[in-house]
Amino acid sequence: MPEISDDWIAEADLFQGEKLVRRGRPRVAAPRQLLSLRLPPNVIARWKASGPGWQTRMAQVLENSAPAATPPSD
């Protein structure tokens, strides 16, 4: 385990001038929301069998087939 020193702490955060530079994944305008959904096992198996990216493809199919938004009734 490395010894914690002043030099080590100084390098822990990255600054550009006075601004702290954020690391990691950039923030998105509309982050995905977690949803619990019960689907038949064979449906999940078929999507998974379609290969990597199956969740993104499933989301695209759902988005494309979503009903049009209806205005609330008074």
The first five atom37 places (N, CA, C, CB, O) and aatype in JSON, in Angstrom:
{
  "aatype": [12, 14, 6, 9, 15, 3, 3, 17, 9, 0, 6, 0, 3, 10, 13, 5, 7, 6, 11, 10, 19, 1, 1, 7, 1, 14, 1, 19, 0, 0, 14, 1, 5, 10, 10, 15, 10, 1, 10, 14, 14, 2, 19, 9, 0, 1, 17, 11, 0, 15, 7, 14, 7, 17, 5, 16, 1, 12, 0, 5, 19, 10, 6, 2, 15, 0, 14, 0, 0, 16, 14, 14, 15, 3],
  "atom_mask": [
    [1, 1, 1, 1, 1],
    [1, 1, 1, 1, 1],
    [1, 1, 1, 1, 1],
    [1, 1, 1, 1, 1],
    [1, 1, 1, 1, 1],
    [1, 1, 1, 1, 1],
    [1, 1, 1, 1, 1],
    [1, 1, 1, 1, 1],
    [1, 1, 1, 1, 1],
    [1, 1, 1, 1, 1],
    [1, 1, 1, 1, 1],
    [1, 1, 1, 1, 1],
    [1, 1, 1, 1, 1],
    [1, 1, 1, 1, 1],
    [1, 1, 1, 1, 1],
    [1, 1, 1, 1, 1],
    [1, 1, 1, 0, 1],
    [1, 1, 1, 1, 1],
    [1, 1, 1, 1, 1],
    [1, 1, 1, 1, 1],
    [1, 1, 1, 1, 1],
    [1, 1, 1, 1, 1],
    [1, 1, 1, 1, 1],
    [1, 1, 1, 0, 1],
    [1, 1, 1, 1, 1],
    [1, 1, 1, 1, 1],
    [1, 1, 1, 1, 1],
    [1, 1, 1, 1, 1],
    [1, 1, 1, 1, 1],
    [1, 1, 1, 1, 1],
    [1, 1, 1, 1, 1],
    [1, 1, 1, 1, 1],
    [1, 1, 1, 1, 1],
    [1, 1, 1, 1, 1],
    [1, 1, 1, 1, 1],
    [1, 1, 1, 1, 1],
    [1, 1, 1, 1, 1],
    [1, 1, 1, 1, 1],
    [1, 1, 1, 1, 1],
    [1, 1, 1, 1, 1],
    [1, 1, 1, 1, 1],
    [1, 1, 1, 1, 1],
    [1, 1, 1, 1, 1],
    [1, 1, 1, 1, 1],
    [1, 1, 1, 1, 1],
    [1, 1, 1, 1, 1],
    [1, 1, 1, 1, 1],
    [1, 1, 1, 1, 1],
    [1, 1, 1, 1, 1],
    [1, 1, 1, 1, 1],
    [1, 1, 1, 0, 1],
    [1, 1, 1, 1, 1],
    [1, 1, 1, 0, 1],
    [1, 1, 1, 1, 1],
    [1, 1, 1, 1, 1],
    [1, 1, 1, 1, 1],
    [1, 1, 1, 1, 1],
    [1, 1, 1, 1, 1],
    [1, 1, 1, 1, 1],
    [1, 1, 1, 1, 1],
    [1, 1, 1, 1, 1],
    [1, 1, 1, 1, 1],
    [1, 1, 1, 1, 1],
    [1, 1, 1, 1, 1],
    [1, 1, 1, 1, 1],
    [1, 1, 1, 1, 1],
    [1, 1, 1, 1, 1],
    [1, 1, 1, 1, 1],
    [1, 1, 1, 1, 1],
    [1, 1, 1, 1, 1],
    [1, 1, 1, 1, 1],
    [1, 1, 1, 1, 1],
    [1, 1, 1, 1, 1],
    [1, 1, 1, 1, 1]
  ],
  "atom_positions": [
    [[0.84, -1.16, 0.0], [0.0, 0.0, 0.0], [0.91, 1.24, 0.0], [-0.97, -0.01, 1.22], [1.82, 1.34, 0.82]],
    [[0.66, 2.18, -0.92], [1.51, 3.37, -0.96], [1.26, 4.28, 0.25], [1.27, 4.15, -2.25], [0.15, 4.37, 0.78]],
    [[2.31, 4.93, 0.65], [2.18, 5.87, 1.76], [1.52, 7.14, 1.26], [3.57, 6.18, 2.39], [1.85, 7.64, 0.18]],
    [[0.58, 7.65, 2.03], [-0.12, 8.88, 1.63], [0.75, 10.06, 2.02], [-1.55, 8.97, 2.31], [1.06, 10.28, 3.19]],
    [[1.13, 10.82, 1.0], [1.98, 11.99, 1.23], [1.3, 13.21, 0.64], [3.38, 11.79, 0.6], [0.27, 13.1, -0.02]],
    [[1.87, 14.37, 0.88], [1.32, 15.61, 0.33], [1.35, 15.59, -1.2], [2.1, 16.83, 0.85], [0.43, 16.08, -1.85]],
    [[2.4, 15.02, -1.77], [2.49, 14.91, -3.22], [1.37, 14.02, -3.78], [3.85, 14.36, -3.64], [0.76, 14.35, -4.8]],
    [[1.12, 12.9, -3.11], [0.08, 11.99, -3.55], [-1.29, 12.67, -3.51], [0.08, 10.72, -2.68], [-2.09, 12.52, -4.44]],
    [[-1.56, 13.39, -2.46], [-2.84, 14.1, -2.32], [-2.97, 15.2, -3.37], [-2.98, 14.71, -0.9], [-4.05, 15.4, -3.92]],
    [[-1.89, 15.9, -3.65], [-1.92, 16.98, -4.65], [-2.27, 16.45, -6.03], [-0.58, 17.72, -4.68], [-2.86, 17.17, -6.84]],
    [[-1.9, 15.21, -6.32], [-2.16, 14.64, -7.63], [-3.5, 13.89, -7.7], [-1.04, 13.71, -8.01], [-3.88, 13.39, -8.76]],
    [[-4.21, 13.81, -6.58], [-5.45, 13.05, -6.54], [-6.54, 13.71, -7.38], [-5.92, 12.88, -5.1], [-7.32, 13.0, -8.02]],
    [[-6.63, 15.01, -7.39], [-7.61, 15.74, -8.19], [-6.9, 16.49, -9.29], [-8.43, 16.71, -7.32], [-5.78, 16.98, -9.11]],
    [[-7.56, 16.58, -10.45], [-6.98, 17.26, -11.59], [-7.66, 18.61, -11.74], [-7.14, 16.41, -12.88], [-8.88, 18.7, -11.87]],
    [[-6.86, 19.66, -11.72], [-7.39, 21.01, -11.86], [-6.83, 21.65, -13.13], [-7.04, 21.87, -10.63], [-5.68, 21.41, -13.5]],
    [[-7.66, 22.45, -13.77], [-7.21, 23.33, -14.85], [-7.46, 24.73, -14.34], [-7.97, 23.04, -16.24], [-8.58, 25.24, -14.37]],
    [[-6.39, 25.35, -13.86], [-6.53, 26.63, -13.17], [-7.23, 26.37, -11.84], [0.0, 0.0, 0.0], [-6.76, 25.58, -11.03]],
    [[-8.35, 27.04, -11.63], [-9.11, 26.86, -10.4], [-10.23, 25.82, -10.56], [-9.71, 28.18, -9.95], [-10.87, 25.45, -9.57]],
    [[-10.46, 25.34, -11.78], [-11.59, 24.45, -12.05], [-11.18, 22.98, -11.92], [-12.15, 24.71, -13.45], [-10.18, 22.54, -12.49]],
    [[-11.98, 22.23, -11.13], [-11.76, 20.8, -10.99], [-12.27, 20.1, -12.25], [-12.47, 20.25, -9.72], [-13.41, 20.31, -12.65]],
    [[-11.44, 19.29, -12.86], [-11.81, 18.55, -14.06], [-12.48, 17.26, -13.64], [-10.56, 18.28, -14.97], [-11.89, 16.45, -12.92]],
    [[-13.71, 17.06, -14.08], [-14.45, 15.85, -13.74], [-13.94, 14.7, -14.6], [-15.98, 16.05, -13.95], [-13.66, 14.86, -15.79]],
    [[-13.83, 13.56, -13.98], [-13.38, 12.38, -14.69], [-14.55, 11.42, -14.85], [-12.21, 11.71, -13.95], [-15.59, 11.56, -14.2]],
    [[-14.37, 10.46, -15.71], [-15.4, 9.44, -15.89], [-16.32, 9.76, -17.05], [0.0, 0.0, 0.0], [-16.01, 10.57, -17.92]],
    [[-17.45, 9.1, -17.04], [-18.41, 9.22, -18.12], [-19.06, 10.6, -18.1], [-19.48, 8.11, -18.02], [-19.47, 11.08, -17.04]],
    [[-19.17, 11.26, -19.27], [-19.81, 12.57, -19.28], [-21.31, 12.45, -18.98], [-19.6, 13.26, -20.65], [-21.93, 11.43, -19.27]],
    [[-21.87, 13.49, -18.41], [-23.3, 13.49, -18.1], [-24.1, 13.63, -19.39], [-23.65, 14.63, -17.11], [-23.7, 14.34, -20.31]],
    [[-25.23, 12.95, -19.44], [-26.11, 13.02, -20.6], [-27.32, 13.88, -20.27], [-26.54, 11.6, -21.06], [-27.69, 14.01, -19.1]],
    [[-27.93, 14.46, -21.3], [-29.07, 15.35, -21.09], [-30.27, 14.59, -20.53], [-29.46, 16.04, -22.39], [-30.98, 15.1, -19.66]],
    [[-30.5, 13.39, -21.02], [-31.65, 12.59, -20.56], [-31.15, 11.21, -20.13], [-32.73, 12.46, -21.69], [-31.2, 10.26, -20.92]],
    [[-30.68, 11.08, -18.89], [-30.16, 9.78, -18.46], [-31.27, 8.73, -18.41], [-29.49, 9.9, -17.08], [-32.43, 9.05, -18.16]],
    [[-30.9, 7.49, -18.66], [-31.87, 6.41, -18.63], [-32.34, 6.18, -17.2], [-31.27, 5.11, -19.21], [-31.61, 6.42, -16.24]],
    [[-33.57, 5.72, -17.08], [-34.14, 5.43, -15.78], [-34.27, 3.93, -15.6], [-35.52, 6.12, -15.62], [-34.53, 3.19, -16.55]],
    [[-34.09, 3.49, -14.38], [-34.21, 2.08, -14.05], [-35.69, 1.71, -14.01], [-33.52, 1.75, -12.71], [-36.5, 2.44, -13.43]],
    [[-36.04, 0.58, -14.63], [-37.41, 0.11, -14.67], [-37.42, -1.38, -14.4], [-38.07, 0.44, -16.02], [-36.64, -2.13, -14.98]],
    [[-38.31, -1.8, -13.52], [-38.47, -3.23, -13.28], [-39.63, -3.71, -14.13], [-38.73, -3.53, -11.76], [-40.75, -3.19, -14.03]],
    [[-39.37, -4.69, -14.98], [-40.35, -5.16, -15.94], [-40.29, -6.68, -16.0], [-40.11, -4.55, -17.35], [-39.22, -7.26, -16.14]],
    [[-41.44, -7.33, -15.88], [-41.48, -8.79, -15.94], [-41.82, -9.21, -17.37], [-42.52, -9.37, -14.93], [-42.88, -8.86, -17.9]],
    [[-40.92, -9.96, -17.97], [-41.1, -10.47, -19.33], [-40.97, -11.98, -19.32], [-40.08, -9.83, -20.31], [-40.29, -12.54, -18.46]],
    [[-41.6, -12.65, -20.28], [-41.43, -14.11, -20.37], [-39.96, -14.47, -20.62], [-42.34, -14.7, -21.5], [-39.27, -13.77, -21.36]],
    [[-39.5, -15.55, -20.02], [-38.09, -15.95, -20.18], [-37.67, -16.14, -21.63], [-37.83, -17.23, -19.43], [-36.54, -15.81, -21.98]],
    [[-38.57, -16.65, -22.48], [-38.19, -16.88, -23.87], [-37.97, -15.56, -24.62], [-39.25, -17.71, -24.59], [-37.16, -15.5, -25.54]],
    [[-38.68, -14.5, -24.23], [-38.49, -13.19, -24.86], [-37.1, -12.65, -24.49], [-39.6, -12.19, -24.41], [-36.36, -12.17, -25.35]],
    [[-36.76, -12.74, -23.22], [-35.44, -12.27, -22.77], [-34.34, -13.08, -23.43], [-35.32, -12.36, -21.22], [-33.35, -12.52, -23.89]],
    [[-34.5, -14.39, -23.49], [-33.49, -15.26, -24.09], [-33.27, -14.92, -25.56], [-33.89, -16.75, -23.96], [-32.14, -14.91, -26.04]],
    [[-34.35, -14.62, -26.29], [-34.21, -14.29, -27.71], [-33.48, -12.96, -27.89], [-35.58, -14.23, -28.39], [-32.65, -12.83, -28.79]],
    [[-33.79, -11.98, -27.04], [-33.07, -10.7, -27.14], [-31.6, -10.88, -26.81], [-33.71, -9.65, -26.21], [-30.73, -10.37, -27.52]],
    [[-31.3, -11.6, -25.73], [-29.89, -11.82, -25.35], [-29.14, -12.58, -26.44], [-29.81, -12.6, -24.03], [-27.97, -12.31, -26.69]],
    [[-29.82, -13.53, -27.1], [-29.19, -14.32, -28.15], [-28.87, -13.48, -29.38], [-30.1, -15.48, -28.55], [-28.08, -13.89, -30.23]],
    [[-29.47, -12.3, -29.47], [-29.19, -11.43, -30.63], [-27.83, -10.75, -30.53], [-30.28, -10.37, -30.75], [-27.4, -10.09, -31.47]],
    [[-27.15, -10.92, -29.39], [-25.78, -10.44, -29.26], [-25.64, -9.16, -28.45], [0.0, 0.0, 0.0], [-26.62, -8.61, -27.96]],
    [[-24.39, -8.7, -28.31], [-24.12, -7.49, -27.53], [-24.93, -6.31, -28.05], [-22.63, -7.16, -27.57], [-25.15, -6.16, -29.26]],
    [[-25.37, -5.48, -27.12], [-26.17, -4.31, -27.48], [-27.66, -4.6, -27.49], [0.0, 0.0, 0.0], [-28.45, -3.77, -27.94]],
    [[-28.05, -5.79, -27.0], [-29.46, -6.17, -27.06], [-30.35, -5.23, -26.28], [-29.64, -7.58, -26.55], [-31.48, -4.98, -26.69]],
    [[-29.87, -4.7, -25.15], [-30.71, -3.8, -24.36], [-30.95, -2.49, -25.1], [-30.05, -3.52, -22.99], [-32.05, -1.94, -25.04]],
    [[-29.94, -1.98, -25.78], [-30.1, -0.76, -26.57], [-31.07, -0.99, -27.72], [-28.75, -0.28, -27.1], [-31.92, -0.15, -27.99]],
    [[-30.93, -2.13, -28.4], [-31.85, -2.44, -29.5], [-33.28, -2.6, -28.99], [-31.41, -3.72, -30.22], [-34.23, -2.16, -29.64]],
    [[-33.44, -3.23, -27.83], [-34.77, -3.38, -27.25], [-35.37, -2.01, -26.93], [-34.71, -4.25, -25.97], [-36.55, -1.78, -27.19]],
    [[-34.58, -1.11, -26.39], [-35.05, 0.23, -26.08], [-35.47, 0.97, -27.35], [-33.96, 1.03, -25.33], [-36.46, 1.7, -27.34]],
    [[-34.73, 0.78, -28.45], [-35.09, 1.42, -29.71], [-36.41, 0.89, -30.25], [-33.98, 1.21, -30.76], [-37.23, 1.67, -30.74]],
    [[-36.62, -0.42, -30.15], [-37.88, -1.0, -30.61], [-39.04, -0.46, -29.77], [-37.83, -2.55, -30.54], [-40.09, -0.12, -30.31]],
    [[-38.86, -0.39, -28.47], [-39.9, 0.14, -27.59], [-40.18, 1.61, -27.9], [-39.5, -0.02, -26.12], [-41.34, 2.03, -27.92]],
    [[-39.13, 2.38, -28.13], [-39.31, 3.8, -28.43], [-40.06, 3.98, -29.75], [-37.95, 4.52, -28.5], [-40.96, 4.82, -29.85]],
    [[-39.69, 3.19, -30.76], [-40.33, 3.31, -32.07], [-41.79, 2.85, -32.06], [-39.56, 2.51, -33.09], [-42.58, 3.3, -32.89]],
    [[-42.14, 1.96, -31.15], [-43.51, 1.45, -31.12], [-44.35, 2.04, -29.99], [-43.49, -0.06, -30.99], [-45.47, 1.61, -29.74]],
    [[-43.8, 3.03, -29.3], [-44.54, 3.65, -28.18], [-45.74, 4.42, -28.71], [-43.62, 4.6, -27.37], [-45.66, 5.05, -29.77]],
    [[-46.85, 4.38, -27.99], [-48.02, 5.14, -28.44], [-47.75, 6.63, -28.39], [-49.25, 4.8, -27.58], [-46.93, 7.11, -27.61]],
    [[-48.46, 7.34, -29.23], [-48.32, 8.81, -29.26], [-48.84, 9.37, -27.93], [-49.09, 9.44, -30.49], [-49.79, 8.84, -27.35]],
    [[-48.22, 10.41, -27.48], [-48.66, 11.05, -26.25], [-50.04, 11.69, -26.48], [-47.63, 12.12, -25.76], [-50.27, 12.35, -27.49]],
    [[-50.92, 11.47, -25.54], [-52.25, 12.07, -25.64], [-52.4, 13.14, -24.58], [-53.35, 10.99, -25.49], [-51.92, 12.98, -23.45]],
    [[-53.05, 14.24, -24.92], [-53.21, 15.29, -23.91], [-54.14, 14.8, -22.8], [-53.77, 16.6, -24.55], [-55.07, 14.03, -23.06]],
    [[-53.91, 15.25, -21.58], [-54.77, 14.81, -20.47], [-56.19, 15.32, -20.67], [-54.22, 15.32, -19.12], [-56.4, 16.44, -21.14]],
    [[-57.17, 14.49, -20.32], [-58.57, 14.91, -20.46], [-58.97, 15.73, -19.24], [-59.51, 13.68, -20.63], [-58.52, 15.49, -18.13]],
    [[-59.83, 16.71, -19.49], [-60.27, 17.6, -18.41], [-61.44, 17.04, -17.67], [-60.61, 18.96, -18.93], [-61.93, 17.66, -16.73]]
  ]
}
